[in-house]
Amino acid sequence: MELTQWKEKLDVWFNDKEPEMLTLLERIVNMDSFSHDGDDVNKVGETLAAWMAEVGFQTARLPKRPSPPDEPWMDSLGNVFCARSHAEEAGPGVAFIGHMDTVFPAGTAAARPFRLDRAADRATGPGAADMKAGLVQNMFVARALKELGLMPVPMTLTFTPDEELGSASSASILGEQLNGAHAVLCSEAGYPGNGVTIERKGSGHMLLEITGKAAHAGRNYEEGASAILELAHNILAFNEHLDLTNGTTVNTGLISGGISANSVAPNAWARLHLSFARLEDGLALADRVREETACCKVPGTHAHVSGGVRLPPLETTPTVRQLYELAAHAGECLDYYIHAEHSKGAAESGYCSSVLGLPVLCSMGPEGADMHSPAEYFRPSTLIPRCKLMALTALQAAHVFTAAPKARL
């Protein structure tokens, strides 16, 4: 079937779907799903899985992997949810991926619920753009292709709980579910002006924990060992590894420690975020962080660092470029002319490209901006065009690409 014929069928199918899409989106935006609150994230997953089951997909809440011994905090994360058009044995086929978690803590949804402003062409709310609108897009695209009987290969949708933490617990599960796919489309927010992503930076997440010795800060300061002071030395040392020219950053984003102002701090911790353009740069940066913390500057303190590189970068491989060209053809058919953007943020598309070796295209979701801030928004006028763009790209990919050789995980 020609691209124009697929478009005609999709035009009819999506003609009356926007209200239903926005209703579902409002429902999940108004559900808190902070990465560290696994129970809340799972409630979103259960909502999405139930909807997918109702429209004929096989759904599952996938079991979690045991947390690494030195990262017990991962026990509190949510589960990966999956929806398939066919039995798992049929293979993943074309995959639509996205994450359920947001950076906003519990209570944010009640304080800043979903709001649709047609006049300004903006929809707001925690995670509206990053990336709950993209999840709804994935679901309706898969449903359209299934109900129209257009997709010649299986479809797999994944909903992950911890992408904002570098997919710490879910990357390996993505590997199991998507290994050998034909192609992967990630619905992170699209760039204003019809932008999609063929290149992304990678990211790392590290947890630094420091133990010291408590003492009264006035009476016997010299008998203590300040974990906070040691942490301060480390933070300043990490900052020396910034290389903005080459896209390398290290950010100490969260810190905590101590027991009272008049006590020498017996403990402190910090969460670090790394970003890098090349995988080798990220691995080297993580090694430098470990080296900095190995030699304590404050006698009597001890540091332990866990984590490291989480999501590798999305690089413009020949198959990534080929998939982009298919999307460009789809855009021409829709009079929605796309262009390629380089993203400074990481996403699960990088894992699918670098680790699984798959054709991947990212930022396929509705256009949005100001992510991770109260001003975050997406443009409702781009919701249906982006659905059609994704659907036409997926159909072409299913005909052009065969199942990829499975990567060794």
TORLUM-279118 format. One record per residue (C-alpha): y, x, z. Coordinates in steps of 0.5 Angstrom, whole numbers, padded with zeros to 4 digits, always signed. Example, Ala and Ser with C-alpha at 12.3 -4.5 7.8 and 13.67 -1.06 7.14 Angstrom:
BEGIN
-0009+0025+0016/-0002+0027+0014/
***
This chain:
BEGIN
+0000+0000+0000/+0007+0003-0002/+0012+0004+0003/+0017-0001+0001/+0011-0006+0002/+0009-0004+0009/+0017-0005+0011/+0017-0012+0008/+0011-0014+0013/+0015-0010+0019/+0021-0013+0017/+0018-0020+0018/+0014-0018+0024/+0020-0015+0028/+0025-0021+0026/+0024-0025+0032/+0022-0019+0037/+0028-0017+0040/+0029-0022+0046/+0022-0021+0048/+0023-0013+0048/+0029-0013+0052/+0026-0018+0057/+0020-0013+0058/+0025-0007+0058/+0029-0011+0063/+0023-0012+0068/+0021-0005+0068/+0028-0002+0069/+0029-0006+0075/+0023-0003+0078/+0024+0004+0081/+0019+0009+0079/+0022+0016+0082/+0017+0022+0080/+0015+0023+0087/+0014+0016+0089/+0007+0015+0086/+0006+0008+0088/+0012+0006+0085/+0010+0009+0078/+0004+0006+0078/+0006-0001+0079/+0010+0000+0072/+0004+0003+0069/+0000-0003+0072/+0005-0008+0068/+0005-0004+0062/-0003-0004+0062/-0003-0011+0063/+0002-0013+0057/-0002-0008+0053/-0009-0011+0055/-0006-0018+0053/-0005-0016+0046/-0012-0013+0045/-0012-0006+0047/-0017-0003+0051/-0013+0000+0058/-0015+0004+0063/-0012+0008+0069/-0014+0015+0069/-0017+0018+0075/-0013+0024+0078/-0015+0031+0078/-0015+0035+0085/-0009+0038+0086/-0008+0046+0087/-0009+0048+0094/-0002+0051+0094/+0001+0045+0091/-0001+0039+0096/+0005+0035+0094/+0002+0033+0088/-0003+0028+0091/+0003+0023+0092/+0004+0023+0084/+0002+0017+0080/-0003+0016+0075/-0004+0017+0067/-0005+0010+0064/-0008+0009+0057/-0008+0004+0052/-0013+0005+0046/-0014+0000+0040/-0021+0003+0039/-0026+0006+0044/-0025+0013+0046/-0031+0015+0042/-0027+0013+0036/-0022+0019+0037/-0014+0018+0039/-0012+0017+0032/-0005+0017+0032/-0002+0017+0039/+0005+0014+0042/+0007+0018+0048/+0012+0017+0053/+0013+0018+0061/+0014+0012+0066/+0018+0016+0072/+0025+0017+0073/+0029+0022+0077/+0032+0016+0081/+0030+0015+0088/+0028+0008+0091/+0033+0003+0091/+0037+0006+0085/+0034+0000+0081/+0037-0005+0086/+0043-0002+0086/+0044-0001+0079/+0040-0006+0075/+0039-0007+0068/+0045-0009+0064/+0046-0011+0057/+0053-0010+0054/+0053-0013+0047/+0060-0012+0045/+0060-0004+0047/+0053-0004+0044/+0050-0001+0051/+0044-0002+0055/+0044+0001+0062/+0040+0002+0068/+0036+0008+0071/+0031+0010+0066/+0034+0005+0061/+0034+0011+0056/+0030+0016+0059/+0025+0013+0057/+0023+0006+0059/+0026+0004+0052/+0022+0008+0049/+0016+0006+0052/+0017-0001+0050/+0018+0001+0043/+0011+0005+0043/+0008-0002+0045/+0011-0006+0040/+0010-0001+0035/+0003-0001+0036/+0002-0008+0037/+0005-0009+0030/+0001-0005+0027/-0005-0008+0030/-0003-0015+0029/-0001-0013+0021/-0008-0010+0020/-0004-0004+0017/-0007+0002+0021/-0013+0005+0018/-0014+0010+0024/-0015+0009+0032/-0008+0009+0036/-0007+0011+0043/-0002+0010+0048/-0001+0015+0054/+0004+0013+0060/+0005+0019+0064/+0008+0019+0071/+0011+0026+0072/+0014+0028+0066/+0021+0030+0070/+0017+0035+0074/+0014+0038+0068/+0008+0034+0067/+0005+0038+0073/-0001+0033+0074/-0002+0030+0067/-0001+0035+0062/-0009+0037+0063/-0010+0029+0062/-0006+0029+0056/-0010+0034+0053/-0017+0030+0054/-0014+0024+0051/-0010+0027+0045/-0014+0033+0043/-0016+0032+0036/-0011+0027+0034/-0008+0026+0027/-0001+0026+0029/+0004+0025+0036/+0010+0021+0036/+0014+0022+0042/+0019+0016+0044/+0024+0020+0048/+0031+0018+0047/+0034+0019+0040/+0040+0023+0039/+0046+0018+0037/+0047+0019+0029/+0040+0018+0027/+0038+0024+0030/+0030+0026+0032/+0028+0032+0035/+0023+0038+0031/+0025+0043+0036/+0025+0043+0044/+0026+0048+0050/+0020+0049+0054/+0021+0048+0062/+0018+0051+0068/+0018+0048+0076/+0017+0052+0082/+0017+0051+0089/+0019+0056+0094/+0017+0056+0101/+0019+0061+0106/+0017+0061+0114/+0021+0065+0119/+0022+0065+0126/+0026+0060+0131/+0031+0063+0136/+0037+0060+0139/+0043+0062+0135/+0047+0064+0140/+0043+0067+0146/+0038+0071+0142/+0039+0071+0135/+0036+0078+0134/+0029+0075+0136/+0029+0070+0130/+0028+0071+0123/+0032+0066+0118/+0028+0063+0113/+0035+0060+0110/+0038+0067+0110/+0032+0069+0106/+0033+0063+0101/+0040+0065+0100/+0038+0072+0098/+0033+0069+0093/+0038+0064+0090/+0043+0069+0088/+0037+0074+0085/+0035+0068+0081/+0042+0067+0078/+0042+0074+0075/+0036+0072+0070/+0041+0067+0067/+0041+0068+0059/+0045+0062+0056/+0046+0066+0050/+0038+0066+0049/+0037+0059+0052/+0034+0061+0058/+0036+0058+0065/+0034+0058+0072/+0037+0053+0077/+0035+0052+0084/+0036+0044+0084/+0034+0042+0091/+0034+0046+0098/+0032+0044+0105/+0031+0048+0111/+0032+0049+0119/+0032+0045+0125/+0039+0045+0128/+0045+0048+0127/+0045+0052+0133/+0037+0055+0131/+0035+0060+0127/+0032+0057+0121/+0024+0058+0122/+0023+0054+0115/+0026+0053+0108/+0024+0051+0101/+0027+0050+0094/+0025+0047+0088/+0027+0051+0082/+0027+0049+0074/+0026+0054+0069/+0028+0053+0061/+0027+0057+0055/+0027+0057+0048/+0020+0061+0047/+0014+0061+0051/+0014+0068+0052/+0021+0068+0055/+0019+0062+0060/+0012+0066+0062/+0017+0073+0064/+0022+0069+0067/+0016+0066+0072/+0014+0073+0073/+0021+0075+0075/+0022+0069+0080/+0015+0071+0083/+0017+0079+0084/+0024+0077+0087/+0020+0073+0092/+0015+0078+0094/+0019+0083+0097/+0023+0079+0103/+0030+0081+0105/+0030+0079+0112/+0025+0082+0116/+0020+0077+0119/+0020+0072+0114/+0015+0071+0109/+0015+0067+0102/+0010+0063+0098/+0012+0061+0091/+0008+0056+0087/+0008+0053+0080/+0010+0056+0074/+0011+0054+0066/+0009+0047+0066/+0011+0044+0059/+0011+0049+0053/+0017+0049+0048/+0016+0044+0041/+0017+0049+0036/+0018+0047+0028/+0011+0049+0026/+0009+0047+0018/+0006+0041+0021/+0012+0039+0025/+0016+0040+0019/+0011+0036+0015/+0011+0030+0020/+0019+0030+0020/+0019+0030+0012/+0015+0023+0013/+0020+0020+0018/+0025+0022+0013/+0022+0018+0007/+0021+0012+0012/+0029+0013+0014/+0031+0013+0007/+0026+0006+0006/+0030+0003+0012/+0037+0006+0010/+0037+0009+0016/+0038+0017+0015/+0035+0021+0020/+0037+0029+0021/+0034+0034+0026/+0036+0036+0032/+0035+0042+0037/+0034+0039+0044/+0035+0043+0050/+0031+0039+0054/+0023+0040+0055/+0018+0034+0054/+0011+0033+0053/+0012+0033+0045/+0012+0041+0047/+0005+0041+0050/+0002+0037+0044/+0005+0042+0039/+0004+0048+0042/-0003+0047+0046/-0006+0042+0042/-0004+0044+0035/-0002+0037+0033/+0004+0035+0028/+0009+0032+0033/+0016+0029+0032/+0020+0028+0038/+0026+0023+0040/+0024+0018+0036/+0026+0013+0041/+0032+0008+0041/+0039+0012+0041/+0042+0014+0048/+0046+0019+0052/+0048+0021+0059/+0041+0022+0061/+0040+0023+0069/+0046+0020+0071/+0049+0014+0073/+0052+0013+0066/+0046+0013+0062/+0045+0009+0056/+0042+0007+0050/+0044+0003+0044/+0041-0004+0043/+0043-0004+0036/+0038+0002+0034/+0032-0001+0038/+0029-0005+0032/+0031+0000+0027/+0027+0006+0031/+0021+0001+0032/+0021+0001+0024/+0022+0008+0023/+0016+0010+0028/+0012+0005+0025/+0013+0007+0018/+0012+0015+0020/+0006+0013+0024/+0003+0010+0018/+0004+0015+0013/+0002+0020+0018/-0005+0016+0018/-0006+0017+0011/-0003+0024+0010/-0006+0028+0016/-0014+0028+0018/-0016+0029+0025/-0014+0036+0028/-0019+0041+0030/-0020+0040+0037/-0016+0046+0042/-0020+0049+0047/-0017+0047+0054/
***
